[in-house]
Amino acid sequence: MDARFASVGSLYEVISESGNTYNVDIEGEMCSCPDFEQRQPDDGCKHLRRVSLEIRTGLVPTSDGTFDH
């Protein structure tokens, strides 16, 4: 899975291992994946969790475009 910062703001793109691209809104806690849209899990889908992890570890910038260290 590969997470990418889309632009300044809370939107990120996640490319899954199957090659699908999902849009993740980290502040709105939403994802365009079928799992999120159908089940809306309480702890978010794996794409939301992945973006959150990558922000915390400094692999992708925060929503304001800076890195959180």
Helices and strands as residue ranges (DSSP letters): E 2-5, E 11-15, E 21-25, E 30-31, H 34-39, H 46-56
